[in-house]
Amino acid sequence: MNYAFLIDNRRCIGCHACSVACKAEHEVPLGVARTWVKYVEKGEFPETRRTFQVTRCNHCDDAPCIEICPTTALFRRHDGIVDFDGGRCIGCKACMQGCPYDALYIDPRTETAAKCNFCAHKVEVGLEPPCVTVCPTQAIVAGDLDDPASRLVQLVGRHPVQVRKPEKGTRPKVFYVDGDAASLVPSAAPPASEYMWSQAPGLARASSLRSDDAPELVKGAPRRTYGVREQHRNSWGWKVSAYLWTKSLAAGCFLVPAIVTLAAGSSGPGAAALAAALLFLAATGILLVWDLRQPRRFLWTLTRPQWRSWLTRGSYIIAAYGALLGLQLLLRLGGRPVPRGLTLLTVLLAASTALYTAFLFGQAKGRDLWQSPLLGPHLIVQAMAAGSSLFAPGWLLWLLPLNGLLVAGEAWGHHATEDARRAARLIQEDVRFSTGVLVVGHLLPLTLLWATGEAWPAGALALAGLFAWEHLYVQAPQQVPLA
């Protein structure tokens, strides 16, 4: 079996019976939704048209949420349904970043992820999902793609169908008959601050980063007049921004002194560098656990791992790096020599600690800016710059210009998708980018180093600029609507 949905937009009347049935069946709390209906209007009076789009989990054949989940809380059943187990969820919200369709949310009662699960409890006993049975016009069809006699297969075979974001390669299994591009593509009709019968309070409090990312309103342009406000924006907040910053320091505080001492013929960094790296690594771990909605389950990434997730792999990398840092610090404090091979192995783990987030963000297919090929090298340079700010400020004379080139590439370089361009534009338009990142983080420290040789003020400014960049880079892509 390979279950899928078909939405016949020729029949849908936008009555919300499906979304109400879904809420009733699963007792979905207010403020979040597993199924919702979006209204998009086009044209100018009297030549106007309103289209409806039923939106939900796509139960993708190649579901990014399954791959990024660190504890197998999301999984594919034998019948093709992408289901979830709230009892295994740690509330890391990675699945919400991985989903390009904004289908997942955090249940405010359980503090775990939730989404449409095809009403698997109904399907297992031979019943159809309630959204199908309550639809008054039979606009929603559920069926088995592997059964040629099913109504769904016959409709897919007879009519041209569309899916949402096929370019993501997820192979979604919610098909739309007569799907309208203005409804299927979120950027074609972005959310407004006010709908027909309601306001969208999320716009006011989403983030100080928010700017008007909607296209210029022209007569007859598509406009969203009703929908569920993107309930999942900024699921990764300042704690994730701070985690990237402390992780850069944790890696750089070892990498830079290690390179200096190894080049000088010594066996590795001194106790001060090791202690600083351990301190920032501990801060990184605290931030990661603090950001979980189920912090008591944080060890499940190690004890119940899902190995394809870079959250799991990163947890093991950080744990191994911390263990080797602790071992070296004990050897230093005990007056024992540190083997050169141990230092080289720790260098490898320090670089991996800085780098693995690029692969994690690569699994977050819902955020196009994070798919940048520059992210990996940029994280290494950021770690080196962070470590140099504390232990080798002179290195900033060449690291900051290199970091500035990478920042420019991320902000002004070529972006493959419209969503990535929108996120980059949000960064460019934010005053913290021009002042905090470019001026405070790059121009001022370079001026101090060239003009006065003042090393430590320059290092402090560089670290402040690095944090400003991390925060903008994490927040801006989350402002681009996905549904």
C-alpha positions in Angstrom: 0.0 0.0 0.0 1.0 3.6 -0.7 -1.6 6.0 0.7 -2.0 9.5 -0.7 -4.5 12.4 -0.9 -6.0 14.1 -3.9 -7.6 17.6 -3.6 -10.0 18.4 -6.4 -10.0 22.2 -6.5 -12.8 22.2 -9.1 -15.1 20.9 -6.3 -13.7 22.6 -3.1 -16.0 25.4 -1.8 -13.8 26.5 1.1 -16.2 25.4 3.8 -13.6 24.3 6.3 -15.4 21.1 7.1 -12.1 19.2 6.7 -10.2 21.4 9.1 -13.0 21.3 11.7 -13.3 17.5 11.4 -9.5 17.2 11.8 -9.6 19.4 14.9 -12.4 17.4 16.4 -10.9 14.0 15.6 -7.5 14.8 17.2 -8.5 17.5 19.7 -6.1 19.9 18.0 -5.6 23.0 20.2 -6.4 26.5 19.1 -3.6 28.3 17.4 -2.3 25.3 15.5 -3.7 23.1 12.7 -3.1 19.8 11.0 -5.3 20.7 8.1 -6.2 24.2 7.0 -7.8 26.1 4.1 -6.2 29.0 2.4 -8.1 31.6 0.3 -6.4 33.4 -2.5 -8.0 36.0 -4.6 -6.9 37.4 -8.0 -8.2 40.0 -10.4 -9.9 43.3 -10.1 -13.6 43.9 -9.6 -15.7 42.8 -11.3 -13.3 40.3 -12.9 -12.2 38.5 -9.7 -11.7 34.9 -8.8 -11.2 33.2 -5.4 -9.4 29.8 -5.1 -9.2 27.5 -2.1 -6.3 25.3 -1.1 -6.5 22.5 1.5 -3.1 22.3 3.1 -1.7 19.5 5.2 1.2 17.0 5.5 2.2 15.6 2.1 3.4 12.2 3.4 6.4 12.5 1.1 8.1 9.4 -0.3 11.4 11.1 0.6 10.4 12.9 3.7 13.0 15.4 5.1 11.3 15.3 8.5 12.1 11.7 8.9 15.8 12.2 8.0 16.4 15.1 10.3 14.6 13.7 13.3 17.2 12.6 15.9 15.1 10.0 17.7 12.9 8.3 15.1 9.9 10.1 16.4 8.9 10.5 12.8 8.8 7.4 10.7 7.3 5.9 7.6 4.8 3.1 8.0 4.6 0.1 5.7 1.6 1.7 4.0 3.4 4.9 3.1 1.9 7.1 5.8 4.4 9.3 7.6 3.5 9.0 11.2 4.9 10.3 14.4 5.4 9.0 18.0 5.1 11.7 20.5 6.5 9.4 23.2 9.9 9.6 21.4 9.9 13.3 20.5 12.4 15.6 22.3 10.9 18.8 21.0 14.0 19.9 19.1 11.8 21.4 16.3 14.3 20.2 13.6 11.4 18.5 11.8 9.7 21.8 11.4 12.8 23.2 9.7 13.1 20.2 7.5 9.5 20.3 6.2 9.2 22.5 3.1 5.4 22.6 3.5 5.0 24.0 7.1 3.1 20.8 8.0 4.4 20.3 11.5 3.8 22.2 14.7 4.5 21.9 18.5 1.5 20.8 20.4 1.1 23.3 23.3 -0.3 20.6 25.5 2.3 17.9 25.1 5.2 20.0 24.0 6.0 17.5 21.2 5.7 17.7 17.4 2.5 16.8 15.7 1.0 16.8 12.2 -1.5 15.1 10.0 -1.0 11.3 10.3 -3.6 10.4 7.7 -5.8 9.3 10.6 -3.9 6.0 10.6 -6.1 4.7 13.4 -9.1 4.9 11.0 -7.2 3.6 8.0 -6.1 0.5 9.9 -9.7 -0.6 10.5 -10.8 0.1 6.9 -12.3 3.6 7.4 -11.5 6.8 5.6 -10.0 9.8 7.3 -12.8 12.1 8.7 -11.7 15.0 6.4 -12.7 12.8 3.4 -16.0 11.6 4.9 -17.2 15.1 5.9 -16.4 16.9 2.6 -19.8 17.8 1.2 -18.5 18.0 -2.4 -16.2 15.0 -2.4 -13.3 17.3 -3.1 -10.9 15.3 -0.9 -10.0 11.8 -2.1 -7.8 9.3 -0.1 -6.6 6.1 -1.6 -3.8 3.7 -2.4 -1.5 4.7 -5.2 -0.6 1.1 -5.8 -4.2 0.1 -6.4 -5.1 0.7 -10.0 -8.8 0.3 -9.2 -8.9 3.1 -6.6 -10.7 6.3 -7.4 -7.5 8.3 -6.5 -5.4 6.5 -9.1 -8.1 6.9 -11.7 -8.4 10.7 -11.1 -4.6 11.1 -11.1 -4.5 9.2 -14.4 -7.3 11.1 -16.1 -6.5 14.7 -15.0 -3.4 16.8 -14.9 -2.3 17.2 -11.2 0.1 19.4 -9.4 2.0 19.1 -6.2 3.6 21.7 -3.9 7.3 22.4 -4.4 8.2 19.5 -6.6 11.7 21.1 -6.9 12.5 20.0 -3.4 12.7 16.3 -4.5 10.5 15.1 -1.6 8.0 13.4 -3.9 4.9 14.7 -2.1 1.7 12.6 -2.1 -1.0 15.3 -1.9 -2.1 15.9 -5.5 -4.1 18.9 -6.6 -6.5 18.9 -9.6 -6.7 22.3 -11.1 -4.1 23.6 -8.7 -3.5 27.3 -9.0 0.1 28.6 -8.8 -0.9 31.6 -6.7 -2.2 29.1 -4.1 0.5 26.4 -4.4 3.5 28.8 -4.3 3.5 30.7 -1.0 5.5 33.7 -2.3 3.0 34.3 -5.0 0.5 35.5 -2.4 2.3 36.0 0.9 0.4 36.4 4.2 -1.1 39.8 4.9 -1.4 41.5 8.3 -5.2 41.3 8.0 -7.5 38.7 6.6 -11.2 39.0 5.7 -12.5 38.3 9.2 -9.4 38.4 11.4 -6.0 39.8 12.0 -2.7 37.9 12.0 -1.1 38.7 15.4 1.9 36.6 14.6 3.1 39.3 12.2 3.4 41.8 15.0 5.5 39.6 17.3 7.3 37.3 14.9 10.6 39.1 15.0 12.2 42.5 14.7 13.7 41.0 11.5 10.3 41.0 9.8 9.9 43.3 6.9 7.4 43.4 4.1 8.6 40.5 2.0 5.4 40.6 -0.1 5.7 41.6 -3.8 4.5 45.1 -4.6 0.7 45.2 -4.5 -0.6 45.9 -8.0 -4.1 45.8 -9.2 -5.3 42.3 -9.8 -2.2 40.7 -8.1 -2.9 37.5 -6.1 -3.6 38.2 -2.5 -4.2 35.9 0.5 -7.4 36.9 2.1 -7.8 34.0 4.6 -5.5 31.3 6.0 -3.7 30.1 9.0 -0.9 32.5 9.9 2.5 30.6 9.6 2.3 29.1 13.0 5.8 27.7 13.0 8.0 30.7 12.1 11.0 31.2 14.3 10.8 27.8 15.9 14.5 28.2 16.3 15.1 31.4 18.2 17.9 33.2 19.9 19.1 30.1 21.7 20.1 28.5 18.4 21.8 31.7 17.3 23.7 31.7 20.5 24.5 28.0 20.1 26.2 28.7 16.8 28.3 31.5 18.4 29.4 29.5 21.4 30.1 26.5 19.2 32.4 28.6 17.1 34.2 29.7 20.2 34.4 26.1 21.5 36.0 25.0 18.3 38.2 28.0 17.7 39.6 28.2 21.2 41.3 24.9 20.6 42.0 25.1 16.8 43.9 28.4 16.8 46.2 27.6 19.8 46.7 24.1 18.5 47.8 25.3 15.1 50.2 27.8 16.7 51.7 25.4 19.1 52.0 22.5 16.7 53.7 24.8 14.2 56.1 25.8 16.9 56.9 22.1 17.7 55.0 21.9 20.9 52.5 19.1 21.7 49.4 21.2 21.9 47.5 24.1 23.6 47.9 25.1 27.2 45.5 24.7 30.0 43.9 28.2 29.5 42.9 27.4 25.9 41.6 23.9 26.9 39.6 25.4 29.7 38.1 28.1 27.5 37.1 25.5 24.8 35.5 23.3 27.5 33.6 26.3 28.9 32.2 27.3 25.6 31.4 23.7 24.7 29.5 23.4 28.0 27.6 26.6 27.1 26.8 25.1 23.7 25.3 22.0 25.3 23.3 24.0 27.8 21.8 26.1 25.0 20.9 23.0 23.0 19.2 21.4 25.9 17.5 24.6 26.9 16.0 25.0 23.5 14.3 21.6 23.6 10.6 21.4 24.4 11.3 18.2 26.3 14.7 18.9 27.9 14.5 15.8 30.2 14.8 13.7 27.1 18.0 15.3 25.8 20.0 12.1 26.2 17.8 10.3 23.8 19.8 11.7 20.9 22.6 9.5 22.3 20.7 6.5 23.6 17.9 6.3 21.0 19.7 7.7 17.9 18.5 8.0 14.4 21.8 7.9 12.5 20.8 9.8 9.4 20.1 12.9 11.4 23.0 15.4 11.8 21.5 16.3 15.2 22.4 12.9 16.3 25.8 12.8 14.6 26.6 16.3 16.0 25.7 15.2 19.5 28.3 12.4 19.3 30.9 14.7 17.8 30.4 17.3 20.6 30.5 14.5 23.2 33.7 13.1 21.8 35.3 16.5 21.4 34.4 17.3 25.0 35.9 14.1 26.2 39.2 14.7 24.5 39.4 18.3 25.7 38.8 17.0 29.3 41.5 14.4 28.9 44.0 16.9 27.6 43.2 19.4 30.4 43.7 16.6 33.0 47.0 15.8 31.5 48.1 19.4 31.5 47.0 20.0 35.1 48.8 16.8 36.1 52.0 17.9 34.5 51.9 15.0 32.0 52.9 15.3 28.4 50.1 15.4 25.8 50.7 13.0 22.9 50.9 14.8 19.6 48.5 12.2 18.1 45.9 13.1 20.7 46.2 16.8 19.8 45.8 16.0 16.1 42.7 13.9 16.8 41.2 16.7 18.9 41.9 19.1 16.0 39.9 16.9 13.7 37.0 16.8 16.2 37.2 20.6 16.8 36.9 21.2 13.0 34.0 18.7 12.9 32.3 20.5 15.8 32.4 23.7 13.8 31.4 22.1 10.5 28.6 19.6 11.3 25.9 22.4 11.5 26.3 22.9 7.8 25.1 19.4 7.2 22.3 19.8 9.7 21.1 23.0 8.1 21.4 21.2 4.7 18.8 18.7 6.0 16.5 21.7 6.8 15.0 21.7 3.4 12.3 24.2 4.4 14.9 27.0 4.6 16.5 27.6 1.3 19.2 30.1 2.4 20.7 27.4 4.6 21.3 25.2 1.6 24.2 27.4 0.6 27.5 25.7 -0.4 29.4 28.5 1.4 28.0 27.5 4.8 30.6 24.8 5.5 33.7 26.9 4.8 32.1 29.8 6.5 31.6 27.9 9.7 35.3 26.9 9.7 36.4 30.5 9.1 34.0 31.8 11.8 35.5 29.3 14.3 39.0 30.4 13.4 38.0 34.1 13.8 36.3 33.4 17.1 39.4 31.6 18.5 41.7 34.3 17.1 39.7 37.0 18.9 40.8 35.5 22.2 44.2 33.8 21.5 45.7 35.3 18.4 44.1 38.7 17.6 46.7 39.4 14.9 45.2 36.6 12.8 42.1 38.8 12.4 43.9 40.9 9.9 43.4 38.1 7.3 40.5 36.2 8.9 38.1 39.1 9.0 38.5 40.0 5.3 38.0 36.4 4.4 35.0 36.2 6.7 33.7 39.4 5.1 33.9 37.9 1.6 31.9 34.9 2.8 29.3 37.1 4.4 29.0 39.0 1.2 28.6 35.8 -0.7 25.8 34.7 1.6 24.0 38.0 1.5 24.6 39.3 -2.0 25.7 36.2 -4.0 23.7 34.1 -6.4 20.7 32.3 -4.8 19.1 29.5 -6.6 15.5 30.0 -5.4 13.2 32.9 -4.7 12.9 31.9 -1.0 16.6 32.1 -0.6 16.7 35.6 -2.3 13.9 36.8 0.0 15.8 35.6 3.1 19.0 37.3 1.9 17.1 40.5 1.2 15.7 40.4 4.8 19.3 40.3 6.0 20.5 43.1 3.8 17.6 45.4 4.9 18.1 44.8 8.6 20.0 47.6 10.3 21.9 45.1 12.4 23.6 43.8 9.3 25.0 47.1 8.1 25.9 48.3 11.6 26.5 45.2 13.7 28.0 42.8 11.1 29.8 45.1 8.7 30.8 48.1 10.8 31.2 46.6 14.3 32.2 43.2 13.3 34.6 43.9 10.4 35.5 47.6 9.7 36.1 48.8 13.3 38.3 45.8 14.4 40.3 46.0 11.2 40.8 49.8 11.7 41.9 49.3 15.3 44.4 46.6 14.3 45.8 48.6 11.4 45.9 52.0 13.1 46.6 51.3 16.7 47.4 47.7 17.1 44.8 47.4 19.8 44.2 43.7 19.8 41.7 42.9 22.5 39.1 45.6 21.7 39.3 44.4 18.1 38.7 40.9 19.2 35.7 41.9 21.3 34.2 43.8 18.4 34.8 40.9 16.0 32.9 38.5 18.4 30.0 41.0 18.7 29.8 41.1 14.9 30.0 37.3 14.7 27.0 37.0 17.0 25.0 39.5 15.1 25.6 37.6 11.9 24.7 34.2 13.4 21.4 35.7 14.7 20.5 37.2 11.4 21.4 34.1 9.5 19.3 31.9 11.7 16.2 34.1 11.9 15.9 35.6 8.4 15.1 32.3 6.5 12.4 31.5 9.1 10.5 34.7 8.1 9.9 33.4 4.6 6.4 31.8 4.4 6.3 28.1 3.5 2.5 27.6 3.1 
